[in-house]
Every structure is written in C-alpha cells, then in structure tokens.
C-alpha cells in the first residue's frame, strides 16, 4: 500500500487518511507547484491541438510544466478519491 508521511512524521496509508486530509494534501502539493505523472504524460504523449493559437498556448503550458516537480502522490490521492466516490455511488 502507498503511505504518506504526515508533517509530524507519522506514516499513514492513503486508504486510511480522512477524505479532507487527502483533499488538503492535494491542494498543498499543487500550491507548491507539483504536477502528477499523468499530467506530464498527457502533455508528452497525448493529442496535440489544432490551429496556430491553440498550439502556441499548448507549447506555453508545456514549457511551464517541464520545469515543475513531479509527485506520484497526486495520482495516488486522486485515484483514492475516485475509488471512494465510486464506492459510495455503488452502494
């Protein structure tokens, strides 16, 4: 299982984190400029835009992204939130 180290040094499995803790941690990572591996992968291997203006905007976004730190925890937290949402709606 994936574990997160809290600011007070405790290790906690993501599945055991409160939903609010996951959301707050995601927000903190994004405020600090982290991006997810999925986001980087999308820009590297996903579809490219059509048109000069769209392509220029895409290149500007890409150039901004390649200099940002990557955290796999963004994917882990987002996946856990989706799992929880699907678990609730499937009951």
MDTraj code that builds the backbone (N, CA, C; nanometers):
import mdtraj as md
import numpy as np

residues = "UNK UNK UNK UNK UNK UNK UNK UNK UNK UNK UNK UNK UNK UNK UNK UNK UNK UNK UNK UNK UNK UNK UNK UNK UNK UNK UNK UNK UNK UNK UNK UNK UNK UNK UNK UNK UNK UNK UNK UNK UNK UNK UNK UNK UNK UNK UNK UNK UNK UNK UNK UNK UNK UNK UNK UNK UNK UNK UNK UNK UNK UNK UNK UNK UNK UNK UNK UNK UNK UNK UNK UNK UNK UNK UNK UNK UNK UNK UNK UNK UNK UNK UNK UNK UNK UNK UNK UNK UNK UNK UNK".split()
xyz = np.array([
    [0.0822, -0.1194, 0.0000],
    [0.0000, 0.0000, 0.0000],
    [0.0867, 0.1258, 0.0000],
    [0.0325, 0.2315, -0.0560],
    [0.1010, 0.3596, -0.0597],
    [0.0829, 0.4298, 0.0742],
    [0.1925, 0.4837, 0.1259],
    [0.1856, 0.5552, 0.2527],
    [0.2333, 0.6985, 0.2352],
    [0.1760, 0.7861, 0.3149],
    [0.2096, 0.9274, 0.3160],
    [0.2724, 0.9592, 0.4500],
    [0.3760, 1.0403, 0.4488],
    [0.4385, 1.0834, 0.5737],
    [0.3789, 1.2193, 0.6099],
    [0.3133, 1.2246, 0.7250],
    [0.2482, 1.3477, 0.7687],
    [0.3519, 1.4497, 0.8149],
    [0.3076, 1.5732, 0.8316],
    [0.4029, 1.6776, 0.8715],
    [0.4620, 1.6536, 1.0097],
    [0.3935, 1.5729, 1.0930],
    [0.4508, 1.5404, 1.2240],
    [0.5322, 1.4102, 1.2210],
    [0.5546, 1.3565, 1.1004],
    [0.6436, 1.2423, 1.0848],
    [0.5794, 1.1044, 1.0877],
    [0.4486, 1.0986, 1.1086],
    [0.3813, 0.9679, 1.1099],
    [0.3637, 0.9161, 0.9671],
    [0.3682, 0.7844, 0.9523],
    [0.3388, 0.7194, 0.8253],
    [0.1936, 0.6727, 0.8291],
    [0.1179, 0.7054, 0.7242],
    [-0.0223, 0.6650, 0.7191],
    [-0.0532, 0.6138, 0.5787],
    [-0.1233, 0.5022, 0.5723],
    [-0.1645, 0.4508, 0.4427],
    [-0.2706, 0.5435, 0.3858],
    [-0.2616, 0.5682, 0.2570],
    [-0.3543, 0.6608, 0.1932],
    [-0.4986, 0.6161, 0.2134],
    [-0.5222, 0.4860, 0.2074],
    [-0.6593, 0.4356, 0.2253],
    [-0.7138, 0.4665, 0.3650],
    [-0.6261, 0.4936, 0.4617],
    [-0.6679, 0.5232, 0.5986],
    [-0.6782, 0.6726, 0.6275],
    [-0.6427, 0.7554, 0.5312],
    [-0.6496, 0.9004, 0.5506],
    [-0.7948, 0.9476, 0.5411],
    [-0.8271, 1.0483, 0.6183],
    [-0.9584, 1.1123, 0.6059],
    [-0.9667, 1.1783, 0.4681],
    [-1.0851, 1.1823, 0.4112],
    [-1.1043, 1.2444, 0.2801],
    [-1.0586, 1.3898, 0.2827],
    [-1.0899, 1.4609, 0.3888],
    [-1.0490, 1.6014, 0.3985],
    [-0.8966, 1.6138, 0.4014],
    [-0.8289, 1.5183, 0.4642],
    [-0.6826, 1.5199, 0.4693],
    [-0.6256, 1.4998, 0.3285],
    [-0.6841, 1.4073, 0.2533],
    [-0.6385, 1.3846, 0.1162],
    [-0.6581, 1.5106, 0.0322],
    [-0.7750, 1.5721, 0.0421],
    [-0.8033, 1.6932, -0.0363],
    [-0.7089, 1.8067, 0.0026],
    [-0.6850, 1.8234, 0.1319],
    [-0.5937, 1.9288, 0.1766],
    [-0.4510, 1.9025, 0.1306],
    [-0.4093, 1.7766, 0.1343],
    [-0.2737, 1.7419, 0.0912],
    [-0.2582, 1.7631, -0.0587],
    [-0.3594, 1.7265, -0.1352],
    [-0.3570, 1.7523, -0.2795],
    [-0.3439, 1.9020, -0.3074],
    [-0.4218, 1.9803, -0.2384],
    [-0.4175, 2.1259, -0.2569],
    [-0.2790, 2.1808, -0.2223],
    [-0.2197, 2.1298, -0.1146],
    [-0.0866, 2.1744, -0.0734],
    [0.0174, 2.1404, -0.1802],
    [0.0138, 2.0173, -0.2324],
    [0.1098, 1.9776, -0.3360],
    [0.0965, 2.0671, -0.4592],
    [-0.0262, 2.0951, -0.4980],
    [-0.0486, 2.1797, -0.6161],
    [-0.0055, 2.3243, -0.5903],
    [-0.0311, 2.3748, -0.4693],
    [0.0153, 2.5108, -0.4349],
    [0.1666, 2.5209, -0.4430],
    [0.2342, 2.4125, -0.4058],
    [0.3808, 2.4110, -0.4094],
    [0.4346, 2.3868, -0.5499],
    [0.3458, 2.3723, -0.6474],
    [0.3874, 2.3620, -0.7861],
    [0.4069, 2.2222, -0.8403],
    [0.3736, 2.1203, -0.7606],
    [0.3896, 1.9831, -0.8083],
    [0.2851, 1.9508, -0.9139],
    [0.3232, 1.8645, -1.0081],
    [0.2294, 1.8100, -1.1051],
    [0.2324, 1.6585, -1.0936],
    [0.1321, 1.5952, -1.1507],
    [0.1248, 1.4491, -1.1452],
    [0.1942, 1.3880, -1.2663],
    [0.2390, 1.2645, -1.2516],
    [0.2932, 1.1940, -1.3682],
    [0.1904, 1.1829, -1.4812],
    [0.0610, 1.1690, -1.4468],
    [-0.0429, 1.1609, -1.5500],
    [-0.0496, 1.2896, -1.6320],
    [-0.0355, 1.4035, -1.5656],
    [-0.0385, 1.5313, -1.6365],
    [0.0793, 1.5426, -1.7319],
    [0.1971, 1.5105, -1.6840],
    [0.3148, 1.5170, -1.7699],
    [0.3010, 1.4205, -1.8867],
    [0.2539, 1.3006, -1.8604],
    [0.2349, 1.2010, -1.9656],
    [0.1371, 1.2503, -2.0715],
    [0.0313, 1.3165, -2.0286],
    [-0.0671, 1.3706, -2.1229],
    [-0.0007, 1.4698, -2.2183],
    [0.0813, 1.5566, -2.1626],
    [0.1469, 1.6575, -2.2473],
    [0.2546, 1.5958, -2.3365],
    [0.3178, 1.4897, -2.2915],
    [0.4215, 1.4256, -2.3720],
    [0.3643, 1.3349, -2.4807],
    [0.2555, 1.2644, -2.4492],
    [0.2067, 1.1606, -2.5401],
    [0.0623, 1.1773, -2.5852],
    [-0.0069, 1.2755, -2.5319],
    [-0.1478, 1.2942, -2.5654],
    [-0.1664, 1.3653, -2.6978],
    [-0.2897, 1.3939, -2.7297],
    [-0.3184, 1.4602, -2.8573],
    [-0.2655, 1.6039, -2.8590],
    [-0.2253, 1.6473, -2.9733],
    [-0.1795, 1.7858, -2.9875],
    [-0.2939, 1.8692, -3.0442],
    [-0.2977, 1.9961, -3.0085],
    [-0.4086, 2.0807, -3.0534],
    [-0.3980, 2.1156, -3.2019],
    [-0.5106, 2.1561, -3.2571],
    [-0.5160, 2.2025, -3.3959],
    [-0.5231, 2.3543, -3.3974],
    [-0.4545, 2.4152, -3.4900],
    [-0.4578, 2.5603, -3.5039],
    [-0.3374, 2.6255, -3.4408],
    [-0.2966, 2.7368, -3.4990],
    [-0.1762, 2.8057, -3.4521],
    [-0.1916, 2.8598, -3.3101],
    [-0.3036, 2.9238, -3.2814],
    [-0.3242, 2.9808, -3.1482],
    [-0.3286, 2.8740, -3.0404],
    [-0.4005, 2.7668, -3.0681],
    [-0.4098, 2.6572, -2.9713],
    [-0.2739, 2.5916, -2.9516],
    [-0.1994, 2.5757, -3.0588],
    [-0.0668, 2.5140, -3.0492],
    [0.0290, 2.6029, -2.9695],
    [0.0212, 2.7346, -2.9897],
    [0.1058, 2.8273, -2.9135],
    [0.0746, 2.8192, -2.7636],
    [-0.0547, 2.8162, -2.7289],
    [-0.0946, 2.8063, -2.5882],
    [-0.0483, 2.6733, -2.5283],
    [-0.0611, 2.5665, -2.6058],
    [-0.0180, 2.4336, -2.5616],
    [0.1312, 2.4334, -2.5329],
    [0.2098, 2.4908, -2.6208],
    [0.3550, 2.4966, -2.6010],
    [0.3916, 2.5778, -2.4774],
    [0.3201, 2.6879, -2.4527],
    [0.3470, 2.7683, -2.3330],
    [0.3172, 2.6870, -2.2069],
    [0.2041, 2.6162, -2.2061],
    [0.1699, 2.5328, -2.0910],
    [0.2738, 2.4226, -2.0714],
    [0.3131, 2.3593, -2.1806],
    [0.4110, 2.2518, -2.1719],
    [0.5434, 2.3024, -2.1158],
    [0.5897, 2.4173, -2.1658],
    [0.7157, 2.4734, -2.1166],
    [0.7092, 2.5051, -1.9678],
    [0.5934, 2.5468, -1.9206],
    [0.5752, 2.5718, -1.7776],
    [0.5792, 2.4410, -1.6987],
    [0.5195, 2.3359, -1.7525],
    [0.5116, 2.2075, -1.6822],
    [0.6448, 2.1360, -1.6690],
    [0.7280, 2.1420, -1.7728],
    [0.8511, 2.0622, -1.7702],
    [0.9479, 2.1084, -1.6614],
    [0.9300, 2.2271, -1.6095],
    [1.0181, 2.2775, -1.5040],
    [0.9616, 2.2573, -1.3639],
    [0.8447, 2.1953, -1.3550],
    [0.7827, 2.1759, -1.2244],
    [0.8164, 2.0381, -1.1683],
    [0.8213, 2.0268, -1.0354],
    [0.8480, 1.8956, -0.9751],
    [0.7282, 1.8019, -0.9927],
    [0.7572, 1.6736, -0.9964],
    [0.6542, 1.5718, -1.0167],
    [0.6342, 1.4953, -0.8867],
    [0.5080, 1.4716, -0.8515],
    [0.4764, 1.3903, -0.7340],
    [0.3772, 1.2817, -0.7723],
    [0.4176, 1.1558, -0.7600],
    [0.3223, 1.0476, -0.7866],
    [0.2075, 1.0457, -0.6865],
    [0.2254, 1.1115, -0.5727],
    [0.1187, 1.1133, -0.4720],
    [-0.0064, 1.1844, -0.5236],
    [0.0089, 1.2765, -0.6171],
    [-0.1101, 1.3403, -0.6740],
    [-0.1976, 1.2336, -0.7382],
    [-0.1360, 1.1457, -0.8169],
    [-0.2124, 1.0360, -0.8776],
    [-0.2733, 0.9466, -0.7710],
    [-0.1953, 0.9100, -0.6703],
    [-0.2443, 0.8202, -0.5654],
    [-0.3647, 0.8803, -0.4934],
    [-0.3547, 1.0090, -0.4580],
    [-0.4645, 1.0746, -0.3867],
    [-0.5879, 1.0881, -0.4753],
    [-0.5690, 1.1290, -0.6002],
    [-0.6823, 1.1434, -0.6910],
    [-0.7495, 1.0082, -0.7160],
    [-0.6691, 0.9042, -0.7325],
    [-0.7258, 0.7701, -0.7516],
    [-0.8043, 0.7247, -0.6297],
    [-0.7545, 0.7554, -0.5112],
    [-0.8252, 0.7172, -0.3884],
    [-0.9571, 0.7931, -0.3765],
    [-0.9585, 0.9206, -0.4114],
    [-1.0837, 0.9972, -0.4066],
    [-1.1851, 0.9406, -0.5054],
    [-1.1398, 0.9006, -0.6230],
    [-1.2295, 0.8385, -0.7218],
    [-1.2814, 0.7060, -0.6683],
    [-1.1925, 0.6268, -0.6083],
    [-1.2343, 0.4980, -0.5517],
    [-1.3423, 0.5178, -0.4461],
    [-1.3246, 0.6169, -0.3615],
    [-1.4224, 0.6434, -0.2559],
    [-1.5555, 0.6891, -0.3150],
    [-1.5486, 0.7739, -0.4141],
    [-1.6719, 0.8227, -0.4781],
    [-1.7454, 0.7062, -0.5426],
    [-1.6735, 0.6210, -0.6134],
    [-1.7370, 0.5061, -0.6787],
    [-1.7908, 0.4072, -0.5776],
    [-1.7215, 0.3932, -0.4650],
    [-1.7683, 0.3021, -0.3589],
    [-1.9005, 0.3504, -0.3018],
    [-1.9119, 0.4799, -0.2828],
    [-2.0347, 0.5378, -0.2258],
    [-2.1504, 0.5247, -0.3251],
    [-2.1235, 0.5550, -0.4527],
    [-2.2312, 0.5524, -0.5517],
    [-2.2726, 0.4109, -0.5893],
    [-2.1875, 0.3119, -0.5625],
    [-2.2234, 0.1743, -0.5983],
    [-2.3044, 0.1038, -0.4903],
    [-2.3212, 0.1666, -0.3759],
    [-2.3974, 0.1045, -0.2660],
    [-2.5459, 0.1139, -0.2905],
])
top = md.Topology()
chain = top.add_chain()
for i, resn in enumerate(residues, 1):
    res = top.add_residue(resn, chain, resSeq=i)
    for name in ("N", "CA", "C"):
        top.add_atom(name, md.element.get_by_symbol(name[0]), res)
traj = md.Trajectory(xyz[None], top)
